[in-house]
Amino acid sequence: MLRKLLICGLIAGLCGGLLAAGFASLAGEPAVDRAIAYEDAKNDAAAAHHHAAADPAPVSRGVQKSAGLLTASVVYGLALGGIFALAFAFAYGRVARVSPRTTAYGLAAAAFLIVYLVPFLKYPASPPGATDAGTIVKRTLLYATMIAISVLAAVAAARVRPALRQRFGAHAANLGAGALYVVPVVAAGLALPSIHEIPSDFPATALWSFREASLGMQAVLWLTIGLVFGPLAQRVMSGQPIAPWRGTRRERVDAQGAV
């Protein structure tokens, strides 16, 4: 069963990665181009000041926008799809007694909120030229810390909710679980240091367009994973083959054999 769910997750992740790459190419790459133009102008000015030639990019921009973007999105989608399948296998029947399809939809929405949106509000993505390369380790650790706090708070809220529901009812359980998630996350957002390193002359439209595209790309990715994984998981959990036509073909062969 787990093997079939993993296959469903990989299929959903592949679809999500392909659609996310298409969205990023249309909505995000123009902002990246403007950011790179700003960064190149800044590097050229620094090189001219020191009478040195600017270092060429190790990978051409054309490759980054095409094969690089597609490869990164697909690999990222496959990884998330596999993790999503494992999370579904753990959550199904434990968090709420609903159908596999509904569980997948809710899990995808929760993953987008908990894993991406909440950490994004504290540490939003920034395009090239808007960050300091010397702080990449610090920024990565802070972002990972925010993700960990968000996930742990969500797990704690999900585990406490059944006990609260049994004792106080569904409405009070929802409020209590929500507070158990929101309070630690807000406290962490206030306690963790903020990062203010965007140059004052960086194009504001490029910055916000990039962040909007990043948010939209993740939304497309998680929406696709949920919508694709849900029906597939419904078939797997009901004992049907993943591919609908396989069941039809098998039934046809069985009918011919019976005749």
C-alpha positions as a Markdown table, in Angstrom:
| # | Residue | x | y | z |
|---|---|---|---|---|
| 1 | Met | 0.0 | 0.0 | 0.0 |
| 2 | Leu | 2.8 | 2.4 | 0.9 |
| 3 | Arg | 4.6 | 1.7 | -2.3 |
| 4 | Lys | 1.5 | 2.6 | -4.3 |
| 5 | Leu | 1.0 | 5.8 | -2.3 |
| 6 | Leu | 4.6 | 6.7 | -3.0 |
| 7 | Ile | 4.0 | 6.2 | -6.7 |
| 8 | Cys | 1.0 | 8.5 | -6.4 |
| 9 | Gly | 3.0 | 11.1 | -4.6 |
| 10 | Leu | 5.7 | 11.0 | -7.3 |
| 11 | Ile | 3.1 | 11.4 | -10.1 |
| 12 | Ala | 1.5 | 14.3 | -8.2 |
| 13 | Gly | 4.9 | 15.9 | -7.5 |
| 14 | Leu | 6.0 | 15.5 | -11.2 |
| 15 | Cys | 2.8 | 17.2 | -12.3 |
| 16 | Gly | 3.2 | 19.9 | -9.7 |
| 17 | Gly | 6.8 | 20.5 | -10.7 |
| 18 | Leu | 6.0 | 20.9 | -14.4 |
| 19 | Leu | 3.1 | 23.3 | -13.8 |
| 20 | Ala | 5.2 | 25.3 | -11.2 |
| 21 | Ala | 8.0 | 25.6 | -13.7 |
| 22 | Gly | 5.6 | 26.9 | -16.3 |
| 23 | Phe | 4.2 | 29.4 | -13.9 |
| 24 | Ala | 7.6 | 30.6 | -12.8 |
| 25 | Ser | 8.7 | 31.0 | -16.4 |
| 26 | Leu | 5.8 | 33.3 | -17.1 |
| 27 | Ala | 5.4 | 35.1 | -13.9 |
| 28 | Gly | 8.8 | 35.0 | -12.2 |
| 29 | Glu | 11.5 | 35.2 | -14.8 |
| 30 | Pro | 10.8 | 38.8 | -15.9 |
| 31 | Ala | 11.4 | 39.9 | -12.3 |
| 32 | Val | 14.5 | 37.8 | -12.1 |
| 33 | Asp | 15.8 | 39.4 | -15.3 |
| 34 | Arg | 15.3 | 42.9 | -13.9 |
| 35 | Ala | 17.1 | 41.8 | -10.7 |
| 36 | Ile | 20.0 | 40.3 | -12.6 |
| 37 | Ala | 20.3 | 43.4 | -14.7 |
| 38 | Tyr | 20.6 | 45.5 | -11.5 |
| 39 | Glu | 23.1 | 43.1 | -10.1 |
| 40 | Asp | 25.2 | 43.1 | -13.3 |
| 41 | Ala | 25.2 | 46.9 | -13.4 |
| 42 | Lys | 26.4 | 47.0 | -9.8 |
| 43 | Asn | 29.1 | 44.4 | -10.4 |
| 44 | Asp | 30.2 | 46.2 | -13.6 |
| 45 | Ala | 30.5 | 49.5 | -11.7 |
| 46 | Ala | 32.5 | 47.8 | -8.9 |
| 47 | Ala | 34.8 | 46.1 | -11.5 |
| 48 | Ala | 35.3 | 49.4 | -13.3 |
| 49 | His | 36.2 | 51.1 | -10.0 |
| 50 | His | 38.9 | 48.5 | -9.3 |
| 51 | His | 40.0 | 48.3 | -13.0 |
| 52 | Ala | 39.1 | 44.6 | -13.3 |
| 53 | Ala | 36.8 | 42.6 | -15.5 |
| 54 | Ala | 33.6 | 41.3 | -14.0 |
| 55 | Asp | 33.5 | 37.5 | -13.6 |
| 56 | Pro | 31.3 | 35.7 | -16.1 |
| 57 | Ala | 28.3 | 33.7 | -14.9 |
| 58 | Pro | 29.1 | 30.0 | -14.6 |
| 59 | Val | 25.8 | 29.1 | -16.2 |
| 60 | Ser | 24.3 | 31.1 | -19.0 |
| 61 | Arg | 21.0 | 32.9 | -18.3 |
| 62 | Gly | 19.3 | 31.0 | -21.2 |
| 63 | Val | 20.1 | 27.7 | -19.5 |
| 64 | Gln | 18.9 | 29.0 | -16.2 |
| 65 | Lys | 15.6 | 30.0 | -17.6 |
| 66 | Ser | 14.9 | 26.8 | -19.5 |
| 67 | Ala | 16.6 | 23.5 | -18.6 |
| 68 | Gly | 17.8 | 24.7 | -15.2 |
| 69 | Leu | 14.4 | 26.0 | -14.1 |
| 70 | Leu | 12.6 | 22.9 | -15.4 |
| 71 | Thr | 15.1 | 20.5 | -13.8 |
| 72 | Ala | 15.0 | 22.2 | -10.4 |
| 73 | Ser | 11.2 | 22.4 | -10.4 |
| 74 | Val | 10.7 | 18.8 | -11.3 |
| 75 | Val | 13.3 | 17.5 | -8.8 |
| 76 | Tyr | 11.7 | 19.7 | -6.1 |
| 77 | Gly | 8.2 | 18.5 | -7.0 |
| 78 | Leu | 9.2 | 14.9 | -6.9 |
| 79 | Ala | 10.8 | 15.3 | -3.5 |
| 80 | Leu | 7.8 | 17.0 | -2.1 |
| 81 | Gly | 5.5 | 14.5 | -3.7 |
| 82 | Gly | 7.3 | 11.6 | -2.0 |
| 83 | Ile | 7.3 | 13.4 | 1.4 |
| 84 | Phe | 3.6 | 14.2 | 0.9 |
| 85 | Ala | 2.7 | 10.6 | 0.3 |
| 86 | Leu | 4.5 | 9.6 | 3.5 |
| 87 | Ala | 2.7 | 12.4 | 5.4 |
| 88 | Phe | -0.6 | 11.2 | 4.0 |
| 89 | Ala | 0.0 | 7.6 | 5.0 |
| 90 | Phe | 0.6 | 8.8 | 8.6 |
| 91 | Ala | -2.3 | 11.3 | 8.7 |
| 92 | Tyr | -5.0 | 9.3 | 7.0 |
| 93 | Gly | -7.5 | 8.1 | 9.6 |
| 94 | Arg | -5.7 | 9.7 | 12.5 |
| 95 | Val | -6.3 | 13.4 | 12.0 |
| 96 | Ala | -9.9 | 13.2 | 10.8 |
| 97 | Arg | -12.2 | 10.5 | 9.7 |
| 98 | Val | -12.8 | 11.6 | 6.1 |
| 99 | Ser | -12.2 | 10.1 | 2.7 |
| 100 | Pro | -8.7 | 9.8 | 1.2 |
| 101 | Arg | -9.5 | 12.5 | -1.4 |
| 102 | Thr | -10.6 | 14.9 | 1.3 |
| 103 | Thr | -7.6 | 14.1 | 3.5 |
| 104 | Ala | -5.2 | 14.8 | 0.6 |
| 105 | Tyr | -6.9 | 18.1 | -0.2 |
| 106 | Gly | -6.7 | 19.2 | 3.4 |
| 107 | Leu | -3.2 | 18.0 | 3.9 |
| 108 | Ala | -2.0 | 19.9 | 0.8 |
| 109 | Ala | -3.6 | 23.1 | 2.0 |
| 110 | Ala | -2.1 | 22.6 | 5.4 |
| 111 | Ala | 1.3 | 21.9 | 4.0 |
| 112 | Phe | 1.2 | 25.1 | 1.9 |
| 113 | Leu | 0.2 | 27.1 | 5.0 |
| 114 | Ile | 2.5 | 25.5 | 7.5 |
| 115 | Val | 5.6 | 24.7 | 5.5 |
| 116 | Tyr | 5.7 | 27.7 | 3.2 |
| 117 | Leu | 3.3 | 30.5 | 3.8 |
| 118 | Val | 4.0 | 31.1 | 7.5 |
| 119 | Pro | 7.8 | 31.0 | 7.2 |
| 120 | Phe | 7.5 | 33.1 | 4.1 |
| 121 | Leu | 5.7 | 35.9 | 6.1 |
| 122 | Lys | 8.8 | 36.1 | 8.4 |
| 123 | Tyr | 11.5 | 35.5 | 5.8 |
| 124 | Pro | 10.1 | 36.3 | 2.3 |
| 125 | Ala | 12.1 | 35.2 | -0.8 |
| 126 | Ser | 14.4 | 37.8 | -2.4 |
| 127 | Pro | 15.8 | 37.8 | -6.0 |
| 128 | Pro | 19.4 | 38.0 | -7.0 |
| 129 | Gly | 21.1 | 41.3 | -6.1 |
| 130 | Ala | 18.8 | 41.9 | -3.2 |
| 131 | Thr | 20.7 | 39.9 | -0.7 |
| 132 | Asp | 24.2 | 39.6 | 0.7 |
| 133 | Ala | 26.0 | 36.4 | -0.2 |
| 134 | Gly | 27.8 | 36.5 | 3.1 |
| 135 | Thr | 24.6 | 36.0 | 5.1 |
| 136 | Ile | 23.3 | 33.0 | 3.1 |
| 137 | Val | 24.2 | 30.5 | 5.9 |
| 138 | Lys | 22.5 | 32.7 | 8.5 |
| 139 | Arg | 19.4 | 33.3 | 6.4 |
| 140 | Thr | 19.1 | 29.6 | 5.6 |
| 141 | Leu | 19.4 | 28.6 | 9.3 |
| 142 | Leu | 16.8 | 31.2 | 10.4 |
| 143 | Tyr | 14.4 | 30.1 | 7.6 |
| 144 | Ala | 14.8 | 26.4 | 8.5 |
| 145 | Thr | 14.2 | 27.2 | 12.2 |
| 146 | Met | 11.0 | 29.0 | 11.3 |
| 147 | Ile | 9.8 | 26.0 | 9.3 |
| 148 | Ala | 10.7 | 23.6 | 12.1 |
| 149 | Ile | 8.8 | 25.7 | 14.6 |
| 150 | Ser | 5.8 | 25.9 | 12.4 |
| 151 | Val | 5.7 | 22.2 | 11.7 |
| 152 | Leu | 6.2 | 21.2 | 15.3 |
| 153 | Ala | 3.5 | 23.6 | 16.5 |
| 154 | Ala | 1.1 | 22.1 | 13.9 |
| 155 | Val | 1.9 | 18.5 | 14.9 |
| 156 | Ala | 1.4 | 19.4 | 18.6 |
| 157 | Ala | -2.0 | 21.1 | 17.7 |
| 158 | Ala | -3.1 | 18.1 | 15.7 |
| 159 | Arg | -2.2 | 15.7 | 18.5 |
| 160 | Val | -3.9 | 17.7 | 21.2 |
| 161 | Arg | -7.1 | 18.4 | 19.2 |
| 162 | Pro | -8.7 | 14.9 | 19.6 |
| 163 | Ala | -8.4 | 15.1 | 23.4 |
| 164 | Leu | -9.8 | 18.6 | 23.5 |
| 165 | Arg | -12.7 | 17.5 | 21.3 |
| 166 | Gln | -13.6 | 14.6 | 23.5 |
| 167 | Arg | -13.6 | 16.7 | 26.6 |
| 168 | Phe | -14.9 | 20.1 | 25.4 |
| 169 | Gly | -16.5 | 19.6 | 22.0 |
| 170 | Ala | -15.5 | 20.3 | 18.4 |
| 171 | His | -15.7 | 24.1 | 18.5 |
| 172 | Ala | -13.6 | 24.4 | 21.6 |
| 173 | Ala | -11.1 | 21.8 | 20.2 |
| 174 | Asn | -10.7 | 23.8 | 17.0 |
| 175 | Leu | -10.1 | 27.0 | 19.0 |
| 176 | Gly | -7.7 | 25.4 | 21.3 |
| 177 | Ala | -5.7 | 23.7 | 18.6 |
| 178 | Gly | -5.6 | 26.9 | 16.6 |
| 179 | Ala | -4.3 | 28.8 | 19.6 |
| 180 | Leu | -1.7 | 26.1 | 20.2 |
| 181 | Tyr | -0.4 | 26.6 | 16.7 |
| 182 | Val | -0.7 | 30.4 | 16.4 |
| 183 | Val | 0.9 | 31.4 | 19.8 |
| 184 | Pro | 4.2 | 29.6 | 19.4 |
| 185 | Val | 4.5 | 30.7 | 15.7 |
| 186 | Val | 3.8 | 34.3 | 16.5 |
| 187 | Ala | 6.2 | 34.2 | 19.4 |
| 188 | Ala | 8.9 | 32.7 | 17.2 |
| 189 | Gly | 8.2 | 35.3 | 14.5 |
| 190 | Leu | 8.7 | 38.1 | 17.0 |
| 191 | Ala | 11.7 | 36.5 | 18.7 |
| 192 | Leu | 13.8 | 35.5 | 15.7 |
| 193 | Pro | 15.9 | 38.3 | 14.2 |
| 194 | Ser | 14.7 | 39.9 | 11.0 |
| 195 | Ile | 17.0 | 40.4 | 8.0 |
| 196 | His | 17.2 | 43.9 | 6.4 |
| 197 | Glu | 19.7 | 43.8 | 3.6 |
| 198 | Ile | 17.9 | 44.8 | 0.5 |
| 199 | Pro | 19.7 | 47.8 | -1.1 |
| 200 | Ser | 17.8 | 51.1 | -0.9 |
| 201 | Asp | 18.1 | 51.5 | -4.7 |
| 202 | Phe | 16.9 | 48.0 | -5.6 |
| 203 | Pro | 13.8 | 48.2 | -8.0 |
| 204 | Ala | 10.7 | 47.8 | -5.8 |
| 205 | Thr | 8.6 | 46.4 | -8.6 |
| 206 | Ala | 11.1 | 43.7 | -9.3 |
| 207 | Leu | 11.3 | 42.8 | -5.6 |
| 208 | Trp | 7.5 | 42.5 | -5.2 |
| 209 | Ser | 7.0 | 40.8 | -8.5 |
| 210 | Phe | 9.5 | 38.2 | -7.6 |
| 211 | Arg | 7.9 | 37.6 | -4.2 |
| 212 | Glu | 4.4 | 37.3 | -5.7 |
| 213 | Ala | 5.8 | 34.9 | -8.3 |
| 214 | Ser | 7.4 | 32.8 | -5.5 |
| 215 | Leu | 4.2 | 32.7 | -3.6 |
| 216 | Gly | 2.2 | 31.8 | -6.7 |
| 217 | Met | 4.7 | 29.1 | -7.7 |
| 218 | Gln | 4.3 | 27.4 | -4.3 |
| 219 | Ala | 0.5 | 27.7 | -4.5 |
| 220 | Val | 0.5 | 26.1 | -7.9 |
| 221 | Leu | 2.8 | 23.3 | -6.8 |
| 222 | Trp | 0.8 | 22.4 | -3.6 |
| 223 | Leu | -2.6 | 22.8 | -5.4 |
| 224 | Thr | -1.5 | 20.4 | -8.1 |
| 225 | Ile | -0.1 | 17.9 | -5.7 |
| 226 | Gly | -3.4 | 17.9 | -3.7 |
| 227 | Leu | -5.6 | 17.7 | -6.8 |
| 228 | Val | -3.6 | 14.9 | -8.5 |
| 229 | Phe | -2.8 | 12.9 | -5.4 |
| 230 | Gly | -6.4 | 13.0 | -4.0 |
| 231 | Pro | -8.2 | 10.9 | -6.7 |
| 232 | Leu | -5.2 | 8.6 | -7.0 |
| 233 | Ala | -5.1 | 7.9 | -3.3 |
| 234 | Gln | -8.9 | 7.4 | -3.3 |
| 235 | Arg | -8.4 | 4.6 | -5.9 |
| 236 | Val | -5.4 | 3.0 | -4.0 |
| 237 | Met | -7.2 | 3.0 | -0.6 |
| 238 | Ser | -10.3 | 1.4 | -2.2 |
| 239 | Gly | -8.3 | -1.4 | -3.7 |
| 240 | Gln | -8.4 | -0.2 | -7.3 |
| 241 | Pro | -5.4 | 0.2 | -9.6 |
| 242 | Ile | -3.7 | 3.6 | -9.9 |
| 243 | Ala | -4.4 | 3.9 | -13.6 |
| 244 | Pro | -8.1 | 3.8 | -14.4 |
| 245 | Trp | -7.6 | 2.1 | -17.8 |
| 246 | Arg | -5.8 | -0.9 | -16.1 |
| 247 | Gly | -8.9 | -1.8 | -14.2 |
| 248 | Thr | -11.0 | -1.6 | -17.3 |
| 249 | Arg | -8.6 | -3.7 | -19.3 |
| 250 | Arg | -8.5 | -6.3 | -16.5 |
| 251 | Glu | -12.2 | -6.5 | -16.3 |
| 252 | Arg | -12.4 | -7.0 | -20.1 |
| 253 | Val | -9.9 | -9.8 | -19.9 |
| 254 | Asp | -11.7 | -11.5 | -17.1 |
| 255 | Ala | -15.0 | -11.2 | -19.0 |
| 256 | Gln | -13.5 | -12.8 | -22.0 |
| 257 | Gly | -12.0 | -15.6 | -20.0 |
| 258 | Ala | -15.4 | -16.3 | -18.4 |
| 259 | Val | -17.0 | -16.6 | -21.8 |
